[in-house]
Amino acid sequence: MTQYLIWIDKHWDDLKVRLPKMVRQWTEQAVGGDSDQHPRLPGAVAGLYAGLDTVLSFLVEEGVIEKARARNSARVAGISS
């Protein structure tokens, strides 16, 4: 966990710009015209996607997993990394 936090600190300037854009995009996709869902659900799902995308980037950069496996994990989860 410490290494992940260090990685986030190292990439913070990029993440603080990129993550809000990603969360907005995924929130809009999660809304998708479904008016029966709880109003906060799309934002919660988008936050989870952002966390997954971020941790996959960390794992690839640190050599823990290969980029192809990260892409496959993102695809299975329904996001693109």
Biopython code that builds the backbone (N, CA, C, O; Angstrom):
import numpy as np
from Bio.PDB.StructureBuilder import StructureBuilder

atoms = [
    (1, "MET", "N", (0.812, -1.188, 0.000)),
    (1, "MET", "CA", (0.000, 0.000, 0.000)),
    (1, "MET", "C", (0.862, 1.261, 0.000)),
    (1, "MET", "O", (0.521, 2.256, -0.640)),
    (2, "THR", "N", (1.960, 1.211, 0.709)),
    (2, "THR", "CA", (2.849, 2.372, 0.756)),
    (2, "THR", "C", (3.354, 2.719, -0.636)),
    (2, "THR", "O", (3.398, 3.890, -1.014)),
    (3, "GLN", "N", (3.736, 1.697, -1.400)),
    (3, "GLN", "CA", (4.249, 1.941, -2.754)),
    (3, "GLN", "C", (3.180, 2.571, -3.633)),
    (3, "GLN", "O", (3.480, 3.439, -4.453)),
    (4, "TYR", "N", (1.942, 2.141, -3.467)),
    (4, "TYR", "CA", (0.836, 2.714, -4.239)),
    (4, "TYR", "C", (0.645, 4.188, -3.894)),
    (4, "TYR", "O", (0.447, 5.013, -4.786)),
    (5, "LEU", "N", (0.702, 4.521, -2.620)),
    (5, "LEU", "CA", (0.563, 5.914, -2.211)),
    (5, "LEU", "C", (1.722, 6.770, -2.716)),
    (5, "LEU", "O", (1.523, 7.919, -3.111)),
    (6, "ILE", "N", (2.910, 6.220, -2.704)),
    (6, "ILE", "CA", (4.071, 6.937, -3.253)),
    (6, "ILE", "C", (3.869, 7.162, -4.750)),
    (6, "ILE", "O", (4.162, 8.241, -5.267)),
    (7, "TRP", "N", (3.369, 6.147, -5.438)),
    (7, "TRP", "CA", (3.103, 6.252, -6.878)),
    (7, "TRP", "C", (2.061, 7.339, -7.149)),
    (7, "TRP", "O", (2.225, 8.142, -8.068)),
    (8, "ILE", "N", (0.994, 7.365, -6.354)),
    (8, "ILE", "CA", (-0.035, 8.390, -6.517)),
    (8, "ILE", "C", (0.569, 9.781, -6.325)),
    (8, "ILE", "O", (0.293, 10.696, -7.102)),
    (9, "ASP", "N", (1.386, 9.934, -5.301)),
    (9, "ASP", "CA", (2.040, 11.228, -5.059)),
    (9, "ASP", "C", (2.895, 11.634, -6.253)),
    (9, "ASP", "O", (2.881, 12.794, -6.665)),
    (10, "LYS", "N", (3.628, 10.695, -6.800)),
    (10, "LYS", "CA", (4.503, 10.952, -7.952)),
    (10, "LYS", "C", (3.693, 11.376, -9.179)),
    (10, "LYS", "O", (4.160, 12.186, -9.979)),
    (11, "HIS", "N", (2.483, 10.832, -9.332)),
    (11, "HIS", "CA", (1.649, 11.092, -10.508)),
    (11, "HIS", "C", (0.493, 12.058, -10.223)),
    (11, "HIS", "O", (-0.408, 12.209, -11.048)),
    (12, "TRP", "N", (0.519, 12.704, -9.069)),
    (12, "TRP", "CA", (-0.616, 13.497, -8.644)),
    (12, "TRP", "C", (-0.996, 14.605, -9.625)),
    (12, "TRP", "O", (-2.182, 14.825, -9.870)),
    (13, "ASP", "N", (-0.011, 15.307, -10.191)),
    (13, "ASP", "CA", (-0.332, 16.404, -11.105)),
    (13, "ASP", "C", (-1.170, 15.916, -12.283)),
    (13, "ASP", "O", (-2.108, 16.595, -12.702)),
    (14, "ASP", "N", (-0.839, 14.745, -12.816)),
    (14, "ASP", "CA", (-1.616, 14.168, -13.910)),
    (14, "ASP", "C", (-2.958, 13.648, -13.412)),
    (14, "ASP", "O", (-3.987, 13.880, -14.047)),
    (15, "LEU", "N", (-2.955, 12.956, -12.293)),
    (15, "LEU", "CA", (-4.185, 12.341, -11.785)),
    (15, "LEU", "C", (-5.248, 13.374, -11.419)),
    (15, "LEU", "O", (-6.435, 13.146, -11.652)),
    (16, "LYS", "N", (-4.835, 14.504, -10.851)),
    (16, "LYS", "CA", (-5.828, 15.495, -10.425)),
    (16, "LYS", "C", (-6.519, 16.158, -11.621)),
    (16, "LYS", "O", (-7.582, 16.760, -11.466)),
    (17, "VAL", "N", (-5.932, 16.053, -12.789)),
    (17, "VAL", "CA", (-6.578, 16.550, -14.011)),
    (17, "VAL", "C", (-7.369, 15.430, -14.690)),
    (17, "VAL", "O", (-8.506, 15.633, -15.117)),
    (18, "ARG", "N", (-6.765, 14.262, -14.784)),
    (18, "ARG", "CA", (-7.349, 13.147, -15.535)),
    (18, "ARG", "C", (-8.516, 12.473, -14.813)),
    (18, "ARG", "O", (-9.527, 12.160, -15.442)),
    (19, "LEU", "N", (-8.392, 12.247, -13.518)),
    (19, "LEU", "CA", (-9.427, 11.508, -12.791)),
    (19, "LEU", "C", (-10.799, 12.187, -12.806)),
    (19, "LEU", "O", (-11.794, 11.505, -13.052)),
    (20, "PRO", "N", (-10.901, 13.494, -12.554)),
    (20, "PRO", "CA", (-12.235, 14.106, -12.612)),
    (20, "PRO", "C", (-12.901, 13.971, -13.988)),
    (20, "PRO", "O", (-14.114, 13.782, -14.081)),
    (21, "LYS", "N", (-12.100, 14.069, -15.050)),
    (21, "LYS", "CA", (-12.649, 13.893, -16.398)),
    (21, "LYS", "C", (-13.156, 12.471, -16.590)),
    (21, "LYS", "O", (-14.236, 12.261, -17.142)),
    (22, "MET", "N", (-12.373, 11.494, -16.133)),
    (22, "MET", "CA", (-12.775, 10.103, -16.254)),
    (22, "MET", "C", (-14.042, 9.835, -15.442)),
    (22, "MET", "O", (-14.952, 9.156, -15.917)),
    (23, "VAL", "N", (-14.104, 10.360, -14.229)),
    (23, "VAL", "CA", (-15.272, 10.138, -13.375)),
    (23, "VAL", "C", (-16.514, 10.753, -14.019)),
    (23, "VAL", "O", (-17.581, 10.140, -14.000)),
    (24, "ARG", "N", (-16.393, 11.951, -14.586)),
    (24, "ARG", "CA", (-17.539, 12.567, -15.270)),
    (24, "ARG", "C", (-18.004, 11.697, -16.434)),
    (24, "ARG", "O", (-19.200, 11.467, -16.608)),
    (25, "GLN", "N", (-17.050, 11.218, -17.226)),
    (25, "GLN", "CA", (-17.390, 10.382, -18.384)),
    (25, "GLN", "C", (-18.093, 9.105, -17.938)),
    (25, "GLN", "O", (-19.129, 8.744, -18.496)),
    (26, "TRP", "N", (-17.548, 8.423, -16.946)),
    (26, "TRP", "CA", (-18.146, 7.174, -16.485)),
    (26, "TRP", "C", (-19.478, 7.413, -15.775)),
    (26, "TRP", "O", (-20.368, 6.563, -15.830)),
    (27, "THR", "N", (-19.623, 8.547, -15.118)),
    (27, "THR", "CA", (-20.906, 8.873, -14.485)),
    (27, "THR", "C", (-21.978, 9.033, -15.553)),
    (27, "THR", "O", (-23.083, 8.506, -15.419)),
    (28, "GLU", "N", (-21.646, 9.763, -16.616)),
    (28, "GLU", "CA", (-22.601, 9.952, -17.715)),
    (28, "GLU", "C", (-22.968, 8.614, -18.352)),
    (28, "GLU", "O", (-24.132, 8.374, -18.674)),
    (29, "GLN", "N", (-21.965, 7.737, -18.534)),
    (29, "GLN", "CA", (-22.244, 6.424, -19.114)),
    (29, "GLN", "C", (-23.116, 5.590, -18.186)),
    (29, "GLN", "O", (-23.996, 4.864, -18.650)),
    (30, "ALA", "N", (-22.882, 5.685, -16.888)),
    (30, "ALA", "CA", (-23.637, 4.887, -15.923)),
    (30, "ALA", "C", (-25.084, 5.351, -15.825)),
    (30, "ALA", "O", (-25.975, 4.543, -15.562)),
    (31, "VAL", "N", (-25.331, 6.649, -16.033)),
    (31, "VAL", "CA", (-26.698, 7.154, -16.000)),
    (31, "VAL", "C", (-27.479, 6.500, -17.128)),
    (31, "VAL", "O", (-28.546, 5.930, -16.900)),
    (32, "GLY", "N", (-26.957, 6.579, -18.330)),
    (32, "GLY", "CA", (-27.484, 5.879, -19.488)),
    (32, "GLY", "C", (-28.993, 5.807, -19.626)),
    (32, "GLY", "O", (-29.502, 4.816, -20.150)),
    (33, "GLY", "N", (-29.719, 6.799, -19.183)),
    (33, "GLY", "CA", (-31.157, 6.824, -19.353)),
    (33, "GLY", "C", (-31.951, 5.968, -18.379)),
    (33, "GLY", "O", (-33.166, 5.832, -18.527)),
    (34, "ASP", "N", (-31.284, 5.390, -17.385)),
    (34, "ASP", "CA", (-31.976, 4.555, -16.406)),
    (34, "ASP", "C", (-32.445, 5.440, -15.247)),
    (34, "ASP", "O", (-31.676, 5.726, -14.329)),
    (35, "SER", "N", (-33.691, 5.866, -15.294)),
    (35, "SER", "CA", (-34.199, 6.766, -14.269)),
    (35, "SER", "C", (-34.632, 6.027, -12.997)),
    (35, "SER", "O", (-34.975, 6.663, -12.000)),
    (36, "ASP", "N", (-34.617, 4.692, -13.026)),
    (36, "ASP", "CA", (-35.045, 3.920, -11.860)),
    (36, "ASP", "C", (-33.925, 3.675, -10.848)),
    (36, "ASP", "O", (-34.183, 3.169, -9.755)),
    (37, "GLN", "N", (-32.702, 4.022, -11.194)),
    (37, "GLN", "CA", (-31.593, 3.761, -10.272)),
    (37, "GLN", "C", (-31.462, 4.888, -9.247)),
    (37, "GLN", "O", (-31.966, 5.994, -9.441)),
    (38, "HIS", "N", (-30.777, 4.575, -8.164)),
    (38, "HIS", "CA", (-30.530, 5.583, -7.133)),
    (38, "HIS", "C", (-29.691, 6.703, -7.738)),
    (38, "HIS", "O", (-28.762, 6.420, -8.495)),
    (39, "PRO", "N", (-29.984, 7.958, -7.431)),
    (39, "PRO", "CA", (-29.266, 9.074, -8.061)),
    (39, "PRO", "C", (-27.759, 9.098, -7.814)),
    (39, "PRO", "O", (-27.017, 9.656, -8.623)),
    (40, "ARG", "N", (-27.295, 8.512, -6.723)),
    (40, "ARG", "CA", (-25.850, 8.534, -6.443)),
    (40, "ARG", "C", (-25.116, 7.317, -7.017)),
    (40, "ARG", "O", (-23.886, 7.280, -7.006)),
    (41, "LEU", "N", (-25.847, 6.336, -7.512)),
    (41, "LEU", "CA", (-25.214, 5.121, -8.015)),
    (41, "LEU", "C", (-24.239, 5.380, -9.170)),
    (41, "LEU", "O", (-23.137, 4.833, -9.147)),
    (42, "PRO", "N", (-24.591, 6.180, -10.171)),
    (42, "PRO", "CA", (-23.633, 6.410, -11.256)),
    (42, "PRO", "C", (-22.299, 6.989, -10.775)),
    (42, "PRO", "O", (-21.240, 6.578, -11.248)),
    (43, "GLY", "N", (-22.346, 7.931, -9.848)),
    (43, "GLY", "CA", (-21.109, 8.514, -9.318)),
    (43, "GLY", "C", (-20.288, 7.509, -8.530)),
    (43, "GLY", "O", (-19.059, 7.511, -8.595)),
    (44, "ALA", "N", (-20.977, 6.648, -7.782)),
    (44, "ALA", "CA", (-20.273, 5.621, -7.008)),
    (44, "ALA", "C", (-19.579, 4.628, -7.937)),
    (44, "ALA", "O", (-18.429, 4.252, -7.712)),
    (45, "VAL", "N", (-20.286, 4.212, -8.973)),
    (45, "VAL", "CA", (-19.701, 3.286, -9.953)),
    (45, "VAL", "C", (-18.515, 3.949, -10.649)),
    (45, "VAL", "O", (-17.473, 3.321, -10.838)),
    (46, "ALA", "N", (-18.672, 5.205, -11.025)),
    (46, "ALA", "CA", (-17.587, 5.929, -11.691)),
    (46, "ALA", "C", (-16.353, 6.035, -10.791)),
    (46, "ALA", "O", (-15.225, 5.918, -11.269)),
    (47, "GLY", "N", (-16.562, 6.255, -9.499)),
    (47, "GLY", "CA", (-15.437, 6.308, -8.562)),
    (47, "GLY", "C", (-14.716, 4.983, -8.462)),
    (47, "GLY", "O", (-13.489, 4.943, -8.379)),
    (48, "LEU", "N", (-15.471, 3.900, -8.468)),
    (48, "LEU", "CA", (-14.846, 2.564, -8.442)),
    (48, "LEU", "C", (-14.040, 2.314, -9.720)),
    (48, "LEU", "O", (-12.934, 1.776, -9.672)),
    (49, "TYR", "N", (-14.609, 2.712, -10.862)),
    (49, "TYR", "CA", (-13.882, 2.561, -12.131)),
    (49, "TYR", "C", (-12.576, 3.363, -12.115)),
    (49, "TYR", "O", (-11.541, 2.885, -12.577)),
    (50, "ALA", "N", (-12.636, 4.580, -11.581)),
    (50, "ALA", "CA", (-11.439, 5.421, -11.521)),
    (50, "ALA", "C", (-10.371, 4.773, -10.640)),
    (50, "ALA", "O", (-9.186, 4.794, -10.974)),
    (51, "GLY", "N", (-10.795, 4.200, -9.521)),
    (51, "GLY", "CA", (-9.846, 3.511, -8.649)),
    (51, "GLY", "C", (-9.228, 2.305, -9.333)),
    (51, "GLY", "O", (-8.024, 2.074, -9.225)),
    (52, "LEU", "N", (-10.053, 1.533, -10.040)),
    (52, "LEU", "CA", (-9.529, 0.369, -10.748)),
    (52, "LEU", "C", (-8.556, 0.786, -11.842)),
    (52, "LEU", "O", (-7.485, 0.196, -11.985)),
    (53, "ASP", "N", (-8.926, 1.798, -12.607)),
    (53, "ASP", "CA", (-8.046, 2.280, -13.672)),
    (53, "ASP", "C", (-6.707, 2.745, -13.108)),
    (53, "ASP", "O", (-5.651, 2.473, -13.679)),
    (54, "THR", "N", (-6.768, 3.447, -11.984)),
    (54, "THR", "CA", (-5.546, 3.965, -11.357)),
    (54, "THR", "C", (-4.655, 2.833, -10.845)),
    (54, "THR", "O", (-3.445, 2.844, -11.069)),
    (55, "VAL", "N", (-5.246, 1.868, -10.167)),
    (55, "VAL", "CA", (-4.438, 0.768, -9.633)),
    (55, "VAL", "C", (-3.867, -0.094, -10.769)),
    (55, "VAL", "O", (-2.750, -0.598, -10.651)),
    (56, "LEU", "N", (-4.607, -0.267, -11.850)),
    (56, "LEU", "CA", (-4.066, -1.021, -12.987)),
    (56, "LEU", "C", (-2.866, -0.298, -13.595)),
    (56, "LEU", "O", (-1.874, -0.929, -13.961)),
    (57, "SER", "N", (-2.961, 1.024, -13.700)),
    (57, "SER", "CA", (-1.816, 1.799, -14.207)),
    (57, "SER", "C", (-0.602, 1.629, -13.303)),
    (57, "SER", "O", (0.518, 1.449, -13.781)),
    (58, "PHE", "N", (-0.830, 1.687, -12.008)),
    (58, "PHE", "CA", (0.246, 1.487, -11.033)),
    (58, "PHE", "C", (0.873, 0.105, -11.196)),
    (58, "PHE", "O", (2.097, -0.017, -11.255)),
    (59, "LEU", "N", (0.049, -0.929, -11.268)),
    (59, "LEU", "CA", (0.563, -2.302, -11.362)),
    (59, "LEU", "C", (1.381, -2.522, -12.625)),
    (59, "LEU", "O", (2.396, -3.218, -12.596)),
    (60, "VAL", "N", (0.943, -1.930, -13.736)),
    (60, "VAL", "CA", (1.702, -2.054, -14.985)),
    (60, "VAL", "C", (3.032, -1.324, -14.873)),
    (60, "VAL", "O", (4.079, -1.871, -15.218)),
    (61, "GLU", "N", (2.989, -0.093, -14.391)),
    (61, "GLU", "CA", (4.216, 0.701, -14.291)),
    (61, "GLU", "C", (5.242, 0.073, -13.353)),
    (61, "GLU", "O", (6.447, 0.170, -13.586)),
    (62, "GLU", "N", (4.763, -0.564, -12.303)),
    (62, "GLU", "CA", (5.668, -1.209, -11.344)),
    (62, "GLU", "C", (6.089, -2.613, -11.788)),
    (62, "GLU", "O", (6.882, -3.263, -11.107)),
    (63, "GLY", "N", (5.569, -3.080, -12.915)),
    (63, "GLY", "CA", (5.964, -4.390, -13.434)),
    (63, "GLY", "C", (5.301, -5.564, -12.740)),
    (63, "GLY", "O", (5.776, -6.694, -12.852)),
    (64, "VAL", "N", (4.218, -5.321, -12.028)),
    (64, "VAL", "CA", (3.520, -6.381, -11.311)),
    (64, "VAL", "C", (2.694, -7.220, -12.285)),
    (64, "VAL", "O", (2.645, -8.445, -12.175)),
    (65, "ILE", "N", (2.043, -6.541, -13.245)),
    (65, "ILE", "CA", (1.293, -7.236, -14.283)),
    (65, "ILE", "C", (1.673, -6.648, -15.630)),
    (65, "ILE", "O", (2.187, -5.533, -15.709)),
    (66, "GLU", "N", (1.418, -7.404, -16.682)),
    (66, "GLU", "CA", (1.697, -6.923, -18.030)),
    (66, "GLU", "C", (0.547, -6.048, -18.514)),
    (66, "GLU", "O", (-0.585, -6.166, -18.045)),
    (67, "LYS", "N", (0.864, -5.166, -19.464)),
    (67, "LYS", "CA", (-0.133, -4.240, -19.983)),
    (67, "LYS", "C", (-1.332, -4.969, -20.588)),
    (67, "LYS", "O", (-2.469, -4.520, -20.447)),
    (68, "ALA", "N", (-1.078, -6.100, -21.263)),
    (68, "ALA", "CA", (-2.176, -6.861, -21.863)),
    (68, "ALA", "C", (-3.143, -7.370, -20.790)),
    (68, "ALA", "O", (-4.357, -7.373, -20.993)),
    (69, "ARG", "N", (-2.608, -7.795, -19.665)),
    (69, "ARG", "CA", (-3.474, -8.280, -18.585)),
    (69, "ARG", "C", (-4.274, -7.125, -17.980)),
    (69, "ARG", "O", (-5.443, -7.296, -17.636)),
    (70, "ALA", "N", (-3.658, -5.967, -17.852)),
    (70, "ALA", "CA", (-4.377, -4.798, -17.337)),
    (70, "ALA", "C", (-5.502, -4.411, -18.286)),
    (70, "ALA", "O", (-6.612, -4.110, -17.849)),
    (71, "ARG", "N", (-5.213, -4.418, -19.596)),
    (71, "ARG", "CA", (-6.258, -4.095, -20.578)),
    (71, "ARG", "C", (-7.396, -5.092, -20.493)),
    (71, "ARG", "O", (-8.564, -4.710, -20.559)),
    (72, "ASN", "N", (-7.065, -6.376, -20.345)),
    (72, "ASN", "CA", (-8.097, -7.399, -20.240)),
    (72, "ASN", "C", (-8.926, -7.202, -18.969)),
    (72, "ASN", "O", (-10.150, -7.335, -19.001)),
    (73, "SER", "N", (-8.273, -6.888, -17.861)),
    (73, "SER", "CA", (-9.001, -6.657, -16.606)),
    (73, "SER", "C", (-9.940, -5.462, -16.744)),
    (73, "SER", "O", (-11.076, -5.501, -16.271)),
    (74, "ALA", "N", (-9.463, -4.406, -17.390)),
    (74, "ALA", "CA", (-10.303, -3.220, -17.604)),
    (74, "ALA", "C", (-11.479, -3.562, -18.517)),
    (74, "ALA", "O", (-12.601, -3.111, -18.288)),
    (75, "ARG", "N", (-11.221, -4.347, -19.533)),
    (75, "ARG", "CA", (-12.289, -4.734, -20.464)),
    (75, "ARG", "C", (-13.352, -5.556, -19.743)),
    (75, "ARG", "O", (-14.547, -5.318, -19.919)),
    (76, "VAL", "N", (-12.924, -6.521, -18.933)),
    (76, "VAL", "CA", (-13.859, -7.360, -18.186)),
    (76, "VAL", "C", (-14.695, -6.506, -17.235)),
    (76, "VAL", "O", (-15.885, -6.760, -17.048)),
    (77, "ALA", "N", (-14.075, -5.505, -16.644)),
    (77, "ALA", "CA", (-14.781, -4.630, -15.706)),
    (77, "ALA", "C", (-15.710, -3.635, -16.410)),
    (77, "ALA", "O", (-16.588, -3.041, -15.784)),
    (78, "GLY", "N", (-15.502, -3.465, -17.716)),
    (78, "GLY", "CA", (-16.334, -2.551, -18.470)),
    (78, "GLY", "C", (-15.745, -1.170, -18.661)),
    (78, "GLY", "O", (-16.453, -0.226, -19.012)),
    (79, "ILE", "N", (-14.443, -1.055, -18.428)),
    (79, "ILE", "CA", (-13.764, 0.219, -18.661)),
    (79, "ILE", "C", (-12.618, -0.035, -19.610)),
    (79, "ILE", "O", (-12.235, -1.182, -19.843)),
    (80, "SER", "N", (-12.066, 1.044, -20.163)),
    (80, "SER", "CA", (-10.860, 0.893, -20.969)),
    (80, "SER", "C", (-9.728, 1.588, -20.252)),
    (80, "SER", "O", (-9.865, 2.734, -19.822)),
    (81, "SER", "N", (-8.602, 0.893, -20.122)),
    (81, "SER", "CA", (-7.465, 1.425, -19.390)),
    (81, "SER", "C", (-6.322, 1.710, -20.332)),
    (81, "SER", "O", (-5.264, 2.168, -19.899)),
]
sb = StructureBuilder()
sb.init_structure("model")
sb.init_model(0)
sb.init_chain("A")
sb.init_seg("    ")
for serial, (resi, resn, name, xyz) in enumerate(atoms, 1):
    if name == "N":
        sb.init_residue(resn, " ", resi, " ")
    sb.init_atom(name, np.array(xyz, "f"), 0.0, 1.0, " ", f" {name:<3s}", serial, name[0])
structure = sb.get_structure()
